[in-house]
């Protein structure tokens, strides 16, 4: 079954929401199960929501970035292993 989403081989890239143009990057070779993929995608979608919802979101501001990371981790189901 062919995927409609492009895949990019990666060795050390983690899921992320890079600067504009905004796109979510998830490297399947670092995720071992569908649950991990779902959590990573949910985590990055929360960042995308924060970026769109917050006026003047400054990802270089450690407080703003940390707040988004805490929200993403909490709402995506991440937790202690």
N, C-alpha and C positions, 0 to 999 in steps of 0.2 A: 504494500500500500504506500503510495507516494505521499509525502507530506507537502502541504502548500506553504509551509513556513521554511525559509531558508535555514540551513544549518551551517555553522562555521566551526571548524575544528579549533579547539583551544586547549592549551596546556595549563595555564595558570589563571585564566579569567574567571571571575566570580559573577553571579547574576548582578546586573546593575542597570541603572537608569542614567545613561550618559547625558552630557549637555546637549542642547539642541543641535541638529534636529532630534527630537525625543524618540527613542525607540528602546524597547526592553530587550536585553541580551541575556539569554540563558544558555549555558553550555552543557549539553546533555551528557558529556563525558565526565562531568564532575558530580552528577546526581545519580544515585543508585536505584531509585524507585520512582514510580508515578507520584507517590505522596510527596517526595522531596521536590519534584518538579512543580507540583501544585503549590506547595508552600513557597517556593522561590518566586513563582509567578505572582502569587497573591501578595507577597512582600513587595515586589517591584511595582505592582499595580497600586498599592497603597502610597508608595513614593510618588507615583505619577499623579494620583489624586491630590496629594499634598501640594505638589508643584502647581497644579492647575487651580486649586482652591485658594491657596495662600497668595495674597498680593505681594509682589516683590520677594518671593522665596529666594533666599541667598544660601546656596548649598555650601559656600565657603565659610559661612557663619557656623561655628561649631555648635552653638546652642540650637539653632534651627535644624541643623542636620541631625544632631543627637535626638531631638524631639521626634523627628520623622522616623529615625531608626527604632526608637522605643515603640512608637505606634505600630510600625510595620512588623516588628518582632512579636508584639503582643497580639495584634489582630490576625496575623497569618498562621498562628498556631505553633510558632517556634517556641521552644522551651528547652530546659536543661536536658541533656542527653542521658 
